[in-house]
Amino acid sequence: MEFTYRKAQPEDVLKLSILFKQVYIATYGIEGVSDEFANFISKQFAPERLGQLIAAHPDSLFVAVYKGNLVGVVEIEFDKKCHGQDLTGPELNKLYILERFCAKGIGEKLLELAENTAKQKGAGSMWLWVLESNARAIRFYEKHGYKKIGEASFQMETNRYENKVMLKEF
């Protein structure tokens, strides 16, 4: 399989919306799709919101493409304050790969693109949150030099999701 990588473009927003929703549901919908879950992902991954993000921050989203179709995406938020930590800098906000394309080097390449973009903007580190029950993702980040520096909770309406905060110094 051959993949290409590029910045997300305005014409990608519908495909990005579906990709984000698919991976988010597969990862976080461990008890199914509740009303609050559906409300959250409908707003968070709305094509309009993604279009605004691409327009305002063209260096924030990179995609992996296979045969013209999106199969992975990485999102960076620059100068982001990490809740519960004395840390502000680029956050690896999302690194999502469609399940059937996992373990093919896509995550590594997208992570490299994100880290290189952060370095080019003068960052000395990058941080992220990862769901504490997502052992595969935690192993991936540890393999690539990220270390646990704390814990944080993500509140979605009435539900709370526990996360590990990880950091990589460049």
C-alpha positions as CSV (number, residue, x, y, z in Angstrom):
1,M,0.0,0.0,0.0
2,E,1.3,3.4,-0.9
3,F,0.2,6.5,1.1
4,T,0.7,10.2,0.5
5,Y,0.6,12.9,3.1
6,R,-0.4,16.6,2.8
7,K,-2.0,19.5,4.6
8,A,-5.8,19.2,4.8
9,Q,-7.6,21.3,2.2
10,P,-11.0,23.0,2.3
11,E,-12.4,20.3,-0.1
12,D,-11.5,17.6,2.5
13,V,-14.0,18.8,5.2
14,L,-16.8,16.3,4.6
15,K,-14.3,13.4,4.4
16,L,-12.5,14.7,7.5
17,S,-15.8,15.0,9.4
18,I,-16.6,11.3,8.7
19,L,-13.1,10.1,9.4
20,F,-13.0,11.9,12.8
21,K,-16.4,10.6,13.8
22,Q,-15.6,7.0,12.8
23,V,-12.4,6.8,14.7
24,Y,-13.8,8.8,17.7
25,I,-16.8,6.4,18.0
26,A,-14.6,3.3,17.7
27,T,-12.2,4.6,20.4
28,Y,-14.4,6.4,22.9
29,G,-17.9,4.9,22.3
30,I,-17.1,1.9,24.6
31,E,-20.7,1.9,25.9
32,G,-22.4,2.9,22.7
33,V,-23.5,6.3,21.4
34,S,-25.4,8.3,24.0
35,D,-27.2,11.5,23.3
36,E,-24.4,13.6,24.8
37,F,-21.8,11.6,22.8
38,A,-23.8,12.2,19.6
39,N,-24.2,15.9,20.4
40,F,-20.5,16.3,21.1
41,I,-19.2,14.6,17.9
42,S,-21.8,16.3,15.7
43,K,-20.5,19.7,16.9
44,Q,-16.9,18.9,17.3
45,F,-16.5,17.3,13.9
46,A,-19.0,19.4,11.9
47,P,-17.7,20.1,8.3
48,E,-18.3,23.9,8.9
49,R,-16.1,23.8,12.0
50,L,-13.4,21.9,10.2
51,G,-13.5,24.3,7.3
52,Q,-13.0,27.2,9.7
53,L,-10.1,25.4,11.3
54,I,-8.4,24.8,8.0
55,A,-8.9,28.4,6.9
56,A,-7.7,29.9,10.2
57,H,-4.8,27.5,10.9
58,P,-3.7,25.9,7.6
59,D,-0.7,24.2,9.4
60,S,-2.9,22.5,12.0
61,L,-4.3,19.5,10.1
62,F,-2.4,16.9,8.0
63,V,-3.9,13.9,6.3
64,A,-2.9,10.5,5.0
65,V,-4.3,9.6,1.6
66,Y,-4.7,6.2,0.0
67,K,-6.0,6.0,-3.6
68,G,-7.4,9.5,-3.2
69,N,-9.2,8.7,0.0
70,L,-8.5,10.0,3.5
71,V,-7.3,7.2,5.9
72,G,-5.7,9.2,8.7
73,V,-5.4,12.7,10.2
74,V,-3.3,14.6,12.7
75,E,-4.4,17.8,14.4
76,I,-2.0,20.2,16.2
77,E,-3.1,23.1,18.4
78,F,-0.3,25.6,18.9
79,D,0.3,27.6,22.1
80,K,-2.3,25.5,24.0
81,K,-2.5,25.6,27.8
82,C,-2.4,22.1,29.3
83,H,-5.1,21.9,32.0
84,G,-3.7,20.8,35.3
85,Q,-0.1,21.3,34.2
86,D,2.3,24.3,34.2
87,L,2.7,23.8,30.4
88,T,1.8,25.8,27.3
89,G,2.9,24.8,23.9
90,P,1.8,22.7,20.9
91,E,-0.7,20.0,21.7
92,L,-1.0,16.9,19.5
93,N,-4.7,17.2,19.7
94,K,-5.7,14.2,17.6
95,L,-4.0,11.4,15.7
96,Y,-6.7,9.3,14.1
97,I,-6.2,6.4,11.7
98,L,-9.0,4.3,10.3
99,E,-8.7,0.8,12.0
100,R,-8.0,-1.1,8.8
101,F,-5.1,1.2,8.1
102,C,-3.4,0.9,11.5
103,A,0.0,-0.7,11.8
104,K,1.1,0.4,8.3
105,G,3.3,3.3,9.4
106,I,0.7,6.0,8.9
107,G,0.6,7.1,12.6
108,E,4.4,7.4,12.6
109,K,4.5,9.5,9.5
110,L,1.6,11.8,10.7
111,L,3.3,12.1,14.1
112,E,6.6,13.1,12.4
113,L,4.8,15.7,10.3
114,A,3.2,17.2,13.5
115,E,6.4,17.2,15.4
116,N,8.4,18.7,12.5
117,T,5.7,21.5,12.1
118,A,6.0,22.3,15.8
119,K,9.8,22.4,15.6
120,Q,9.6,24.7,12.6
121,K,7.5,27.1,14.7
122,G,10.1,27.1,17.4
123,A,8.6,24.6,19.9
124,G,10.9,22.6,22.1
125,S,8.3,20.0,23.0
126,M,4.8,18.7,22.3
127,W,2.2,17.4,24.7
128,L,-1.0,15.3,24.4
129,W,-3.8,13.7,26.3
130,V,-4.5,10.0,25.7
131,L,-7.4,8.0,27.1
132,E,-6.0,6.0,30.0
133,S,-7.7,2.8,28.8
134,N,-6.2,3.1,25.3
135,A,-3.2,0.9,25.9
136,R,-2.3,0.6,22.1
137,A,-2.1,4.4,21.8
138,I,-0.1,4.8,25.0
139,R,2.4,2.2,23.8
140,F,2.7,4.0,20.5
141,Y,3.4,7.3,22.1
142,E,5.9,5.8,24.6
143,K,7.7,4.1,21.6
144,H,8.1,7.6,20.1
145,G,9.6,9.2,23.1
146,Y,6.5,10.6,25.0
147,K,6.5,10.3,28.7
148,K,3.7,10.5,31.2
149,I,3.8,13.8,33.2
150,G,0.3,13.7,34.8
151,E,-3.3,13.0,34.5
152,A,-6.4,15.0,33.4
153,S,-10.1,14.5,33.0
154,F,-12.1,15.3,29.9
155,Q,-15.7,16.3,30.8
156,M,-18.4,15.7,28.2
157,E,-21.6,17.0,29.6
158,T,-22.3,14.5,32.4
159,N,-19.5,11.9,31.7
160,R,-15.9,12.2,32.6
161,Y,-13.1,10.5,30.7
162,E,-9.7,10.0,32.5
163,N,-6.6,10.7,30.4
164,K,-2.8,10.5,30.8
165,V,-0.9,13.7,29.9
166,M,2.2,12.9,28.0
167,L,5.1,15.1,26.8
168,K,8.0,14.8,24.4
169,E,11.0,17.1,24.5
170,F,12.6,17.7,21.2
